[in-house]
């Protein structure tokens, strides 16, 4: 599932995000969602989140829906 719809992304979910510095290369970073930073219900490039380790990026893929 992609991470473009805010309702699909929940704190505690395991996701792959793309960091700002990796947007050109498309390198994904795996982590657990701590906070949702995008307030709109949908974002075409992915919902922006803060991971548990503090990294911020846009969700590209939801791995685990727990």
Buried (B, 14 or more C-beta within 10 A) or exposed (E): EEBBBBEBBBEEBBBBBBBEEEEEEEEBBEBBBBEBEBEEEEBEEBBBBBBEEEBBBBBBBBEEEE
